[in-house]
Amino acid sequence: YGSDRDCDNVKLNALDEPADMFFSLTESPWIRAGKIINVQDSWAHTDNGTAIRNFTATDVPAHGVVALLLTDTSNEPDGIFPPCVVSSQRTEQNGTSVTNLN
């Protein structure tokens, strides 16, 4: 653990019953958009597969916590819409729009 492509993510179930906990990977400033993410449970020491753009931790116990290690492995597959990054939408550092992308 601990490469520059790793991100720890902890989710707390504040409910009085077990719950599935969904989160969007594209909304995190620490996870690079447009990547396939390998998901590992840091406490259970299990490999929870891969995720693209979102992940659901299932059956988190009441008042329980899930601690995940997220590692980007490769670019997401072609054909997923909408794209995470659109190269035609660029701005200069001063905030003006870039119209000529050549």
Salt bridges, closest charged atoms under 4 A:
ASP16 OD1 - HIS63 NE2 2.68
ASP72 OD1 - ARG5 NH1 3.64
ASP72 OD2 - ARG32 NE 3.59
GLU76 OE2 - ARG53 NH2 2.66
